Amino acid sequence: MSALNLHANDLILFAHVIDAGSFTRAAELTGLPKSTLSRRLSDLENALGERLMQRSTRKLVLTDFGESI
């Protein structure tokens, strides 16, 4: 079994995005570019091997796995 390569900050960023309801608002609140947030969350999803949220241009919806985190 291989170890997960997770960063605690990425979990915190995930929480910020969910609380804010969008990458744009989370970027404003954290002071990070939207592209950085998106990349970090994509890396987190890849490390976990699961999608955390469904993204669209209008909204974010947590997956069942994302809700369990």
All heavy atoms as TSV, in Angstrom:
chain	resi	resn	atom	element	x	y	z
A	1	MET	N	N	0.840	-1.170	0.000
A	1	MET	CA	C	0.000	0.000	0.000
A	1	MET	C	C	0.889	1.239	0.000
A	1	MET	O	O	1.802	1.348	0.801
A	1	MET	CB	C	-0.904	-0.018	1.231
A	1	MET	CG	C	-1.786	1.201	1.314
A	1	MET	SD	S	-2.803	1.241	2.800
A	1	MET	CE	C	-4.180	0.278	2.235
A	2	SER	N	N	0.635	2.176	-0.890
A	2	SER	CA	C	1.441	3.388	-0.955
A	2	SER	C	C	0.847	4.465	-0.055
A	2	SER	O	O	-0.352	4.530	0.175
A	2	SER	CB	C	1.527	3.890	-2.396
A	2	SER	OG	O	0.253	4.266	-2.852
A	3	ALA	N	N	1.720	5.314	0.445
A	3	ALA	CA	C	1.291	6.401	1.327
A	3	ALA	C	C	0.681	7.525	0.492
A	3	ALA	O	O	1.070	7.766	-0.651
A	3	ALA	CB	C	2.486	6.922	2.110
A	4	LEU	N	N	-0.306	8.195	1.080
A	4	LEU	CA	C	-0.911	9.350	0.419
A	4	LEU	C	C	0.002	10.546	0.555
A	4	LEU	O	O	0.593	10.774	1.615
A	4	LEU	CB	C	-2.264	9.689	1.049
A	4	LEU	CG	C	-3.396	8.720	0.802
A	4	LEU	CD1	C	-4.623	9.164	1.590
A	4	LEU	CD2	C	-3.720	8.628	-0.665
A	5	ASN	N	N	0.112	11.315	-0.497
A	5	ASN	CA	C	0.911	12.530	-0.466
A	5	ASN	C	C	-0.040	13.718	-0.333
A	5	ASN	O	O	-0.359	14.383	-1.307
A	5	ASN	CB	C	1.751	12.634	-1.742
A	5	ASN	CG	C	2.706	13.805	-1.687
A	5	ASN	OD1	O	2.993	14.334	-0.617
A	5	ASN	ND2	N	3.190	14.213	-2.844
A	6	LEU	N	N	-0.535	13.934	0.897
A	6	LEU	CA	C	-1.492	15.003	1.152
A	6	LEU	C	C	-0.822	16.149	1.885
A	6	LEU	O	O	0.092	15.948	2.670
A	6	LEU	CB	C	-2.655	14.494	2.018
A	6	LEU	CG	C	-3.522	13.404	1.435
A	6	LEU	CD1	C	-4.587	13.017	2.446
A	6	LEU	CD2	C	-4.169	13.855	0.153
A	7	HIS	N	N	-1.324	17.331	1.633
A	7	HIS	CA	C	-0.858	18.525	2.328
A	7	HIS	C	C	-2.040	19.102	3.093
A	7	HIS	O	O	-3.109	19.320	2.518
A	7	HIS	CB	C	-0.314	19.549	1.343
A	7	HIS	CG	C	0.832	19.032	0.529
A	7	HIS	ND1	N	2.120	18.990	1.008
A	7	HIS	CD2	C	0.873	18.493	-0.709
A	7	HIS	CE1	C	2.906	18.462	0.088
A	7	HIS	NE2	N	2.175	18.145	-0.961
A	8	ALA	N	N	-1.857	19.320	4.380
A	8	ALA	CA	C	-2.945	19.835	5.224
A	8	ALA	C	C	-3.501	21.139	4.673
A	8	ALA	O	O	-4.714	21.382	4.730
A	8	ALA	CB	C	-2.461	20.019	6.649
A	9	ASN	N	N	-2.650	21.973	4.112
A	9	ASN	CA	C	-3.122	23.245	3.563
A	9	ASN	C	C	-4.117	23.037	2.428
A	9	ASN	O	O	-5.024	23.849	2.253
A	9	ASN	CB	C	-1.954	24.106	3.076
A	9	ASN	CG	C	-1.144	24.684	4.216
A	9	ASN	OD1	O	-1.598	24.739	5.360
A	9	ASN	ND2	N	0.060	25.100	3.912
A	10	ASP	N	N	-3.945	21.966	1.666
A	10	ASP	CA	C	-4.875	21.699	0.574
A	10	ASP	C	C	-6.266	21.363	1.112
A	10	ASP	O	O	-7.274	21.754	0.527
A	10	ASP	CB	C	-4.357	20.578	-0.325
A	10	ASP	CG	C	-3.121	20.993	-1.113
A	10	ASP	OD1	O	-2.836	22.206	-1.173
A	10	ASP	OD2	O	-2.455	20.113	-1.658
A	11	LEU	N	N	-6.327	20.669	2.235
A	11	LEU	CA	C	-7.618	20.384	2.862
A	11	LEU	C	C	-8.259	21.678	3.372
A	11	LEU	O	O	-9.473	21.860	3.276
A	11	LEU	CB	C	-7.455	19.381	4.001
A	11	LEU	CG	C	-7.037	17.970	3.576
A	11	LEU	CD1	C	-6.682	17.141	4.792
A	11	LEU	CD2	C	-8.125	17.315	2.754
A	12	ILE	N	N	-7.439	22.573	3.885
A	12	ILE	CA	C	-7.944	23.871	4.346
A	12	ILE	C	C	-8.454	24.682	3.157
A	12	ILE	O	O	-9.518	25.309	3.234
A	12	ILE	CB	C	-6.856	24.628	5.129
A	12	ILE	CG1	C	-6.554	23.883	6.430
A	12	ILE	CG2	C	-7.269	26.077	5.402
A	12	ILE	CD1	C	-5.313	24.354	7.152
A	13	LEU	N	N	-7.727	24.656	2.055
A	13	LEU	CA	C	-8.173	25.371	0.850
A	13	LEU	C	C	-9.477	24.793	0.328
A	13	LEU	O	O	-10.365	25.536	-0.107
A	13	LEU	CB	C	-7.091	25.331	-0.233
A	13	LEU	CG	C	-5.822	26.127	0.074
A	13	LEU	CD1	C	-4.798	25.943	-1.045
A	13	LEU	CD2	C	-6.131	27.595	0.283
A	14	PHE	N	N	-9.617	23.473	0.381
A	14	PHE	CA	C	-10.865	22.823	-0.011
A	14	PHE	C	C	-12.015	23.365	0.838
A	14	PHE	O	O	-13.074	23.726	0.319
A	14	PHE	CB	C	-10.726	21.308	0.139
A	14	PHE	CG	C	-11.999	20.538	0.011
A	14	PHE	CD1	C	-12.706	20.528	-1.182
A	14	PHE	CD2	C	-12.499	19.823	1.082
A	14	PHE	CE1	C	-13.893	19.810	-1.302
A	14	PHE	CE2	C	-13.672	19.091	0.976
A	14	PHE	CZ	C	-14.375	19.100	-0.222
A	15	ALA	N	N	-11.800	23.467	2.140
A	15	ALA	CA	C	-12.831	24.001	3.036
A	15	ALA	C	C	-13.161	25.451	2.701
A	15	ALA	O	O	-14.334	25.846	2.716
A	15	ALA	CB	C	-12.375	23.878	4.485
A	16	HIS	N	N	-12.156	26.248	2.372
A	16	HIS	CA	C	-12.394	27.648	1.994
A	16	HIS	C	C	-13.254	27.743	0.733
A	16	HIS	O	O	-14.163	28.570	0.662
A	16	HIS	CB	C	-11.078	28.397	1.767
A	16	HIS	CG	C	-10.393	28.845	3.013
A	16	HIS	ND1	N	-10.928	29.734	3.903
A	16	HIS	CD2	C	-9.183	28.509	3.516
A	16	HIS	CE1	C	-10.093	29.938	4.899
A	16	HIS	NE2	N	-9.024	29.195	4.682
A	17	VAL	N	N	-12.943	26.917	-0.249
A	17	VAL	CA	C	-13.707	26.950	-1.503
A	17	VAL	C	C	-15.162	26.560	-1.246
A	17	VAL	O	O	-16.086	27.214	-1.727
A	17	VAL	CB	C	-13.063	26.038	-2.578
A	17	VAL	CG1	C	-13.966	25.883	-3.787
A	17	VAL	CG2	C	-11.706	26.595	-2.995
A	18	ILE	N	N	-15.370	25.525	-0.464
A	18	ILE	CA	C	-16.732	25.080	-0.164
A	18	ILE	C	C	-17.472	26.143	0.637
A	18	ILE	O	O	-18.620	26.480	0.341
A	18	ILE	CB	C	-16.713	23.724	0.576
A	18	ILE	CG1	C	-16.148	22.632	-0.330
A	18	ILE	CG2	C	-18.104	23.361	1.067
A	18	ILE	CD1	C	-16.829	22.522	-1.694
A	19	ASP	N	N	-16.833	26.695	1.659
A	19	ASP	CA	C	-17.472	27.732	2.476
A	19	ASP	C	C	-17.813	28.961	1.642
A	19	ASP	O	O	-18.870	29.565	1.828
A	19	ASP	CB	C	-16.585	28.145	3.645
A	19	ASP	CG	C	-16.508	27.103	4.740
A	19	ASP	OD1	O	-17.364	26.181	4.762
A	19	ASP	OD2	O	-15.588	27.195	5.576
A	20	ALA	N	N	-16.912	29.329	0.731
A	20	ALA	CA	C	-17.122	30.514	-0.101
A	20	ALA	C	C	-18.137	30.260	-1.208
A	20	ALA	O	O	-18.772	31.189	-1.700
A	20	ALA	CB	C	-15.790	30.968	-0.707
A	21	GLY	N	N	-18.263	29.014	-1.624
A	21	GLY	CA	C	-19.217	28.673	-2.670
A	21	GLY	C	C	-18.702	28.838	-4.082
A	21	GLY	O	O	-19.402	28.510	-5.035
A	22	SER	N	N	-17.481	29.353	-4.217
A	22	SER	CA	C	-16.898	29.506	-5.549
A	22	SER	C	C	-15.389	29.695	-5.426
A	22	SER	O	O	-14.885	30.120	-4.385
A	22	SER	CB	C	-17.493	30.706	-6.289
A	22	SER	OG	O	-17.020	31.927	-5.740
A	23	PHE	N	N	-14.703	29.389	-6.514
A	23	PHE	CA	C	-13.262	29.618	-6.549
A	23	PHE	C	C	-12.961	31.108	-6.528
A	23	PHE	O	O	-11.988	31.536	-5.904
A	23	PHE	CB	C	-12.642	28.971	-7.795
A	23	PHE	CG	C	-12.427	27.497	-7.654
A	23	PHE	CD1	C	-13.389	26.587	-8.059
A	23	PHE	CD2	C	-11.258	26.999	-7.119
A	23	PHE	CE1	C	-13.199	25.232	-7.929
A	23	PHE	CE2	C	-11.045	25.636	-6.985
A	23	PHE	CZ	C	-12.012	24.748	-7.388
A	24	THR	N	N	-13.789	31.899	-7.189
A	24	THR	CA	C	-13.563	33.342	-7.242
A	24	THR	C	C	-13.616	33.946	-5.846
A	24	THR	O	O	-12.724	34.695	-5.447
A	24	THR	CB	C	-14.605	34.020	-8.150
A	24	THR	OG1	O	-14.480	33.472	-9.469
A	24	THR	CG2	C	-14.407	35.517	-8.196
A	25	ARG	N	N	-14.662	33.623	-5.104
A	25	ARG	CA	C	-14.809	34.179	-3.750
A	25	ARG	C	C	-13.718	33.646	-2.826
A	25	ARG	O	O	-13.169	34.389	-2.011
A	25	ARG	CB	C	-16.197	33.854	-3.202
A	25	ARG	CG	C	-16.454	34.442	-1.858
A	25	ARG	CD	C	-16.647	35.952	-1.948
A	25	ARG	NE	N	-16.896	36.459	-0.618
A	25	ARG	CZ	C	-16.230	37.452	-0.056
A	25	ARG	NH1	N	-15.305	38.093	-0.735
A	25	ARG	NH2	N	-16.505	37.845	1.159
A	26	ALA	N	N	-13.382	32.376	-2.941
A	26	ALA	CA	C	-12.311	31.800	-2.124
A	26	ALA	C	C	-10.978	32.467	-2.436
A	26	ALA	O	O	-10.174	32.710	-1.532
A	26	ALA	CB	C	-12.226	30.300	-2.338
A	27	ALA	N	N	-10.742	32.780	-3.697
A	27	ALA	CA	C	-9.510	33.469	-4.084
A	27	ALA	C	C	-9.450	34.854	-3.443
A	27	ALA	O	O	-8.394	35.276	-2.952
A	27	ALA	CB	C	-9.420	33.578	-5.604
A	28	GLU	N	N	-10.568	35.542	-3.433
A	28	GLU	CA	C	-10.613	36.861	-2.791
A	28	GLU	C	C	-10.333	36.754	-1.298
A	28	GLU	O	O	-9.606	37.574	-0.734
A	28	GLU	CB	C	-11.985	37.503	-3.005
A	28	GLU	CG	C	-12.268	37.890	-4.438
A	28	GLU	CD	C	-13.720	38.259	-4.674
A	28	GLU	OE1	O	-14.542	38.194	-3.727
A	28	GLU	OE2	O	-14.047	38.619	-5.831
A	29	LEU	N	N	-10.902	35.745	-0.655
A	29	LEU	CA	C	-10.746	35.587	0.795
A	29	LEU	C	C	-9.352	35.125	1.199
A	29	LEU	O	O	-8.846	35.521	2.254
A	29	LEU	CB	C	-11.792	34.607	1.329
A	29	LEU	CG	C	-13.247	35.066	1.241
A	29	LEU	CD1	C	-14.187	33.929	1.608
A	29	LEU	CD2	C	-13.486	36.269	2.136
A	30	THR	N	N	-8.744	34.265	0.386
A	30	THR	CA	C	-7.427	33.724	0.735
A	30	THR	C	C	-6.273	34.539	0.177
A	30	THR	O	O	-5.142	34.392	0.638
A	30	THR	CB	C	-7.273	32.276	0.221
A	30	THR	OG1	O	-7.356	32.276	-1.203
A	30	THR	CG2	C	-8.314	31.357	0.836
A	31	GLY	N	N	-6.549	35.359	-0.829
A	31	GLY	CA	C	-5.475	36.120	-1.465
A	31	GLY	C	C	-4.670	35.311	-2.462
A	31	GLY	O	O	-3.626	35.757	-2.923
A	32	LEU	N	N	-5.157	34.116	-2.792
A	32	LEU	CA	C	-4.490	33.272	-3.784
A	32	LEU	C	C	-5.199	33.388	-5.126
A	32	LEU	O	O	-6.415	33.581	-5.166
A	32	LEU	CB	C	-4.521	31.806	-3.342
A	32	LEU	CG	C	-3.738	31.460	-2.081
A	32	LEU	CD1	C	-4.048	30.033	-1.644
A	32	LEU	CD2	C	-2.248	31.621	-2.334
A	33	PRO	N	N	-4.471	33.237	-6.213
A	33	PRO	CA	C	-5.113	33.242	-7.534
A	33	PRO	C	C	-6.059	32.046	-7.698
A	33	PRO	O	O	-5.819	30.969	-7.127
A	33	PRO	CB	C	-3.949	33.127	-8.517
A	33	PRO	CG	C	-2.731	33.479	-7.737
A	33	PRO	CD	C	-3.015	33.144	-6.315
A	34	LYS	N	N	-7.132	32.245	-8.468
A	34	LYS	CA	C	-8.074	31.145	-8.740
A	34	LYS	C	C	-7.357	29.952	-9.340
A	34	LYS	O	O	-7.674	28.806	-9.010
A	34	LYS	CB	C	-9.183	31.606	-9.692
A	34	LYS	CG	C	-10.188	32.500	-9.084
A	34	LYS	CD	C	-11.353	32.745	-10.017
A	34	LYS	CE	C	-10.913	33.394	-11.296
A	34	LYS	NZ	N	-12.038	33.744	-12.185
A	35	SER	N	N	-6.402	30.210	-10.214
A	35	SER	CA	C	-5.686	29.111	-10.873
A	35	SER	C	C	-4.914	28.276	-9.853
A	35	SER	O	O	-4.834	27.049	-9.985
A	35	SER	CB	C	-4.740	29.649	-11.946
A	35	SER	OG	O	-3.789	30.538	-11.380
A	36	THR	N	N	-4.358	28.901	-8.845
A	36	THR	CA	C	-3.636	28.172	-7.801
A	36	THR	C	C	-4.595	27.311	-6.992
A	36	THR	O	O	-4.320	26.137	-6.726
A	36	THR	CB	C	-2.892	29.148	-6.867
A	36	THR	OG1	O	-1.933	29.877	-7.642
A	36	THR	CG2	C	-2.190	28.414	-5.734
A	37	LEU	N	N	-5.742	27.871	-6.610
A	37	LEU	CA	C	-6.740	27.099	-5.873
A	37	LEU	C	C	-7.198	25.894	-6.685
A	37	LEU	O	O	-7.284	24.783	-6.169
A	37	LEU	CB	C	-7.943	27.970	-5.526
A	37	LEU	CG	C	-7.734	29.035	-4.459
A	37	LEU	CD1	C	-8.984	29.892	-4.340
A	37	LEU	CD2	C	-7.392	28.402	-3.133
A	38	SER	N	N	-7.494	26.111	-7.943
A	38	SER	CA	C	-7.965	25.039	-8.807
A	38	SER	C	C	-6.917	23.937	-8.937
A	38	SER	O	O	-7.230	22.747	-8.835
A	38	SER	CB	C	-8.331	25.591	-10.176
A	38	SER	OG	O	-8.783	24.567	-11.017
A	39	ARG	N	N	-5.674	24.329	-9.140
A	39	ARG	CA	C	-4.590	23.349	-9.296
A	39	ARG	C	C	-4.375	22.572	-8.009
A	39	ARG	O	O	-4.228	21.347	-8.024
A	39	ARG	CB	C	-3.294	24.042	-9.711
A	39	ARG	CG	C	-2.125	23.086	-9.892
A	39	ARG	CD	C	-0.843	23.784	-10.334
A	39	ARG	NE	N	-0.600	25.052	-9.679
A	39	ARG	CZ	C	-0.068	25.187	-8.454
A	39	ARG	NH1	N	0.271	24.127	-7.759
A	39	ARG	NH2	N	0.141	26.381	-7.948
A	40	ARG	N	N	-4.379	23.261	-6.876
A	40	ARG	CA	C	-4.162	22.584	-5.590
A	40	ARG	C	C	-5.282	21.590	-5.296
A	40	ARG	O	O	-5.027	20.500	-4.807
A	40	ARG	CB	C	-4.046	23.601	-4.455
A	40	ARG	CG	C	-2.872	24.570	-4.580
A	40	ARG	CD	C	-1.582	24.070	-4.006
A	40	ARG	NE	N	-1.632	23.806	-2.604
A	40	ARG	CZ	C	-1.349	24.670	-1.636
A	40	ARG	NH1	N	-1.001	25.899	-1.925
A	40	ARG	NH2	N	-1.400	24.281	-0.381
A	41	LEU	N	N	-6.522	21.963	-5.609
A	41	LEU	CA	C	-7.628	21.044	-5.365
A	41	LEU	C	C	-7.605	19.881	-6.352
A	41	LEU	O	O	-7.940	18.758	-5.986
A	41	LEU	CB	C	-8.959	21.776	-5.398
A	41	LEU	CG	C	-9.173	22.712	-4.206
A	41	LEU	CD1	C	-10.544	23.359	-4.260
A	41	LEU	CD2	C	-8.994	21.993	-2.897
A	42	SER	N	N	-7.188	20.132	-7.578
A	42	SER	CA	C	-7.029	19.037	-8.538
A	42	SER	C	C	-5.951	18.063	-8.063
A	42	SER	O	O	-6.116	16.840	-8.152
A	42	SER	CB	C	-6.668	19.571	-9.919
A	42	SER	OG	O	-7.764	20.235	-10.489
A	43	ASP	N	N	-4.853	18.604	-7.544
A	43	ASP	CA	C	-3.789	17.752	-6.999
A	43	ASP	C	C	-4.302	16.941	-5.811
A	43	ASP	O	O	-3.963	15.761	-5.671
A	43	ASP	CB	C	-2.582	18.592	-6.565
A	43	ASP	CG	C	-1.820	19.200	-7.727
A	43	ASP	OD1	O	-2.053	18.790	-8.886
A	43	ASP	OD2	O	-0.990	20.100	-7.476
A	44	LEU	N	N	-5.120	17.562	-4.961
A	44	LEU	CA	C	-5.699	16.860	-3.815
A	44	LEU	C	C	-6.598	15.719	-4.284
A	44	LEU	O	O	-6.518	14.599	-3.783
A	44	LEU	CB	C	-6.481	17.838	-2.933
A	44	LEU	CG	C	-7.205	17.255	-1.721
A	44	LEU	CD1	C	-6.226	16.580	-0.764
A	44	LEU	CD2	C	-8.003	18.347	-1.014
A	45	GLU	N	N	-7.440	16.002	-5.269
A	45	GLU	CA	C	-8.317	14.967	-5.819
A	45	GLU	C	C	-7.499	13.822	-6.413
A	45	GLU	O	O	-7.848	12.648	-6.229
A	45	GLU	CB	C	-9.258	15.559	-6.866
A	45	GLU	CG	C	-10.326	16.449	-6.278
A	45	GLU	CD	C	-11.182	17.129	-7.318
A	45	GLU	OE1	O	-10.683	17.444	-8.421
A	45	GLU	OE2	O	-12.364	17.352	-7.027
A	46	ASN	N	N	-6.433	14.160	-7.113
A	46	ASN	CA	C	-5.577	13.114	-7.697
A	46	ASN	C	C	-4.925	12.266	-6.612
A	46	ASN	O	O	-4.840	11.047	-6.742
A	46	ASN	CB	C	-4.513	13.733	-8.601
A	46	ASN	CG	C	-5.086	14.239	-9.898
A	46	ASN	OD1	O	-6.121	13.772	-10.359
A	46	ASN	ND2	N	-4.421	15.216	-10.491
A	47	ALA	N	N	-4.472	12.908	-5.542
A	47	ALA	CA	C	-3.837	12.172	-4.446
A	47	ALA	C	C	-4.836	11.247	-3.761
A	47	ALA	O	O	-4.486	10.128	-3.372
A	47	ALA	CB	C	-3.233	13.143	-3.434
A	48	LEU	N	N	-6.083	11.699	-3.624
A	48	LEU	CA	C	-7.114	10.894	-2.979
A	48	LEU	C	C	-7.710	9.856	-3.924
A	48	LEU	O	O	-8.323	8.889	-3.482
A	48	LEU	CB	C	-8.234	11.796	-2.452
A	48	LEU	CG	C	-7.854	12.744	-1.319
A	48	LEU	CD1	C	-8.973	13.726	-1.060
A	48	LEU	CD2	C	-7.527	11.951	-0.067
A	49	GLY	N	N	-7.572	10.088	-5.224
A	49	GLY	CA	C	-8.131	9.182	-6.212
A	49	GLY	C	C	-9.638	9.313	-6.359
A	49	GLY	O	O	-10.292	8.393	-6.831
A	50	GLU	N	N	-10.176	10.426	-5.928
A	50	GLU	CA	C	-11.629	10.676	-5.969
A	50	GLU	C	C	-11.890	12.143	-6.269
A	50	GLU	O	O	-11.111	13.011	-5.892
A	50	GLU	CB	C	-12.270	10.370	-4.599
A	50	GLU	CG	C	-12.239	8.936	-4.189
A	50	GLU	CD	C	-13.350	8.117	-4.813
A	50	GLU	OE1	O	-14.292	8.706	-5.373
A	50	GLU	OE2	O	-13.269	6.881	-4.718
A	51	ARG	N	N	-13.019	12.392	-6.919
A	51	ARG	CA	C	-13.475	13.765	-7.125
A	51	ARG	C	C	-14.112	14.257	-5.831
A	51	ARG	O	O	-14.867	13.540	-5.183
A	51	ARG	CB	C	-14.512	13.842	-8.245
A	51	ARG	CG	C	-14.026	13.423	-9.618
A	51	ARG	CD	C	-13.118	14.389	-10.255
A	51	ARG	NE	N	-13.799	15.673	-10.452
A	51	ARG	CZ	C	-13.282	16.669	-11.151
A	51	ARG	NH1	N	-12.141	16.524	-11.728
A	51	ARG	NH2	N	-13.922	17.784	-11.272
A	52	LEU	N	N	-13.799	15.491	-5.442
A	52	LEU	CA	C	-14.380	16.079	-4.240
A	52	LEU	C	C	-15.608	16.916	-4.554
A	52	LEU	O	O	-16.488	17.069	-3.714
A	52	LEU	CB	C	-13.346	16.945	-3.519
A	52	LEU	CG	C	-12.126	16.197	-3.001
A	52	LEU	CD1	C	-11.087	17.176	-2.490
A	52	LEU	CD2	C	-12.538	15.218	-1.920
A	53	MET	N	N	-15.626	17.469	-5.765
A	53	MET	CA	C	-16.746	18.310	-6.159
A	53	MET	C	C	-16.917	18.286	-7.666
A	53	MET	O	O	-15.973	18.015	-8.402
A	53	MET	CB	C	-16.537	19.744	-5.676
A	53	MET	CG	C	-15.326	20.427	-6.291
A	53	MET	SD	S	-14.976	22.038	-5.615
A	53	MET	CE	C	-13.844	21.590	-4.323
A	54	GLN	N	N	-18.151	18.541	-8.083
A	54	GLN	CA	C	-18.446	18.721	-9.498
A	54	GLN	C	C	-18.415	20.216	-9.762
A	54	GLN	O	O	-19.088	20.990	-9.079
A	54	GLN	CB	C	-19.824	18.151	-9.841
A	54	GLN	CG	C	-19.924	16.660	-9.680
A	54	GLN	CD	C	-19.000	15.915	-10.628
A	54	GLN	OE1	O	-18.828	16.285	-11.781
A	54	GLN	NE2	N	-18.397	14.855	-10.122
A	55	ARG	N	N	-17.619	20.615	-10.739
A	55	ARG	CA	C	-17.466	22.030	-11.049
A	55	ARG	C	C	-18.249	22.367	-12.308
A	55	ARG	O	O	-18.244	21.617	-13.267
A	55	ARG	CB	C	-16.002	22.363	-11.289
A	55	ARG	CG	C	-15.084	22.091	-10.130
A	55	ARG	CD	C	-13.634	22.068	-10.645
A	55	ARG	NE	N	-12.646	21.890	-9.616
A	55	ARG	CZ	C	-12.224	20.728	-9.157
A	55	ARG	NH1	N	-12.728	19.613	-9.628
A	55	ARG	NH2	N	-11.304	20.655	-8.230
A	56	SER	N	N	-18.895	23.508	-12.273
A	56	SER	CA	C	-19.480	24.062	-13.487
A	56	SER	C	C	-19.194	25.558	-13.464
A	56	SER	O	O	-18.660	26.082	-12.482
A	56	SER	CB	C	-20.990	23.801	-13.555
A	56	SER	OG	O	-21.691	24.655	-12.686
A	57	THR	N	N	-19.553	26.234	-14.516
A	57	THR	CA	C	-19.302	27.676	-14.551
A	57	THR	C	C	-20.202	28.428	-13.587
A	57	THR	O	O	-19.923	29.568	-13.247
A	57	THR	CB	C	-19.503	28.230	-15.974
A	57	THR	OG1	O	-20.831	27.895	-16.399
A	57	THR	CG2	C	-18.487	27.654	-16.933
A	58	ARG	N	N	-21.271	27.787	-13.130
A	58	ARG	CA	C	-22.227	28.471	-12.263
A	58	ARG	C	C	-22.210	28.036	-10.809
A	58	ARG	O	O	-22.610	28.789	-9.930
A	58	ARG	CB	C	-23.632	28.311	-12.817
A	58	ARG	CG	C	-23.769	28.968	-14.165
A	58	ARG	CD	C	-25.193	28.961	-14.613
A	58	ARG	NE	N	-25.268	29.547	-15.936
A	58	ARG	CZ	C	-25.728	30.739	-16.176
A	58	ARG	NH1	N	-26.163	31.487	-15.196
A	58	ARG	NH2	N	-25.775	31.203	-17.405
A	59	LYS	N	N	-21.780	26.802	-10.535
A	59	LYS	CA	C	-21.825	26.356	-9.141
A	59	LYS	C	C	-20.889	25.180	-8.899
A	59	LYS	O	O	-20.424	24.529	-9.823
A	59	LYS	CB	C	-23.242	25.982	-8.736
A	59	LYS	CG	C	-23.806	24.795	-9.485
A	59	LYS	CD	C	-25.220	24.498	-9.024
A	59	LYS	CE	C	-25.781	23.331	-9.808
A	59	LYS	NZ	N	-27.102	22.958	-9.340
A	60	LEU	N	N	-20.647	24.949	-7.618
A	60	LEU	CA	C	-19.879	23.797	-7.159
A	60	LEU	C	C	-20.826	22.896	-6.379
A	60	LEU	O	O	-21.610	23.378	-5.562
A	60	LEU	CB	C	-18.756	24.240	-6.220
A	60	LEU	CG	C	-17.703	25.176	-6.781
A	60	LEU	CD1	C	-16.772	25.625	-5.658
A	60	LEU	CD2	C	-16.919	24.490	-7.871
A	61	VAL	N	N	-20.732	21.608	-6.637
A	61	VAL	CA	C	-21.559	20.643	-5.921
A	61	VAL	C	C	-20.632	19.569	-5.372
A	61	VAL	O	O	-19.848	18.974	-6.116
A	61	VAL	CB	C	-22.612	20.001	-6.855
A	61	VAL	CG1	C	-23.422	18.957	-6.109
A	61	VAL	CG2	C	-23.506	21.061	-7.465
A	62	LEU	N	N	-20.713	19.353	-4.060
A	62	LEU	CA	C	-19.902	18.306	-3.446
A	62	LEU	C	C	-20.337	16.933	-3.927
A	62	LEU	O	O	-21.528	16.667	-4.063
A	62	LEU	CB	C	-20.040	18.353	-1.927
A	62	LEU	CG	C	-19.296	19.449	-1.195
A	62	LEU	CD1	C	-19.672	19.454	0.270
A	62	LEU	CD2	C	-17.808	19.286	-1.357
A	63	THR	N	N	-19.362	16.075	-4.162
A	63	THR	CA	C	-19.664	14.673	-4.427
A	63	THR	C	C	-19.923	14.003	-3.077
A	63	THR	O	O	-19.669	14.589	-2.014
A	63	THR	CB	C	-18.481	13.975	-5.126
A	63	THR	OG1	O	-17.346	14.004	-4.241
A	63	THR	CG2	C	-18.131	14.636	-6.453
A	64	ASP	N	N	-20.394	12.775	-3.102
A	64	ASP	CA	C	-20.590	12.033	-1.850
A	64	ASP	C	C	-19.275	11.914	-1.098
A	64	ASP	O	O	-19.214	12.067	0.122
A	64	ASP	CB	C	-21.165	10.644	-2.123
A	64	ASP	CG	C	-22.604	10.696	-2.579
A	64	ASP	OD1	O	-23.289	11.710	-2.309
A	64	ASP	OD2	O	-23.059	9.714	-3.203
A	65	PHE	N	N	-18.193	11.667	-1.825
A	65	PHE	CA	C	-16.878	11.562	-1.210
A	65	PHE	C	C	-16.452	12.901	-0.607
A	65	PHE	O	O	-15.936	12.956	0.502
A	65	PHE	CB	C	-15.835	11.075	-2.216
A	65	PHE	CG	C	-14.481	10.856	-1.619
A	65	PHE	CD1	C	-14.225	9.726	-0.860
A	65	PHE	CD2	C	-13.473	11.776	-1.808
A	65	PHE	CE1	C	-12.967	9.522	-0.287
A	65	PHE	CE2	C	-12.218	11.576	-1.245
A	65	PHE	CZ	C	-11.966	10.461	-0.481
A	66	GLY	N	N	-16.692	13.986	-1.337
A	66	GLY	CA	C	-16.348	15.315	-0.845
A	66	GLY	C	C	-17.094	15.682	0.419
A	66	GLY	O	O	-16.564	16.336	1.318
A	67	GLU	N	N	-18.351	15.244	0.520
A	67	GLU	CA	C	-19.135	15.500	1.719
A	67	GLU	C	C	-18.598	14.727	2.918
A	67	GLU	O	O	-18.737	15.173	4.056
A	67	GLU	CB	C	-20.595	15.131	1.502
A	67	GLU	CG	C	-21.335	16.123	0.646
A	67	GLU	CD	C	-22.813	15.804	0.536
A	67	GLU	OE1	O	-23.380	15.241	1.504
A	67	GLU	OE2	O	-23.389	16.137	-0.490
A	68	SER	N	N	-17.987	13.582	2.654
A	68	SER	CA	C	-17.504	12.748	3.758
A	68	SER	C	C	-16.180	13.241	4.335
A	68	SER	O	O	-15.758	12.765	5.378
A	68	SER	CB	C	-17.365	11.297	3.307
A	68	SER	OG	O	-16.294	11.153	2.397
A	69	ILE	N	N	-15.533	14.164	3.667
A	69	ILE	CA	C	-14.221	14.656	4.129
A	69	ILE	C	C	-14.395	15.650	5.253
A	69	ILE	O	O	-15.184	16.432	5.380
A	69	ILE	CB	C	-13.430	15.287	2.973
A	69	ILE	CG1	C	-13.144	14.279	1.938
A	69	ILE	CG2	C	-12.231	16.022	3.456
A	69	ILE	CD1	C	-11.751	13.855	1.711
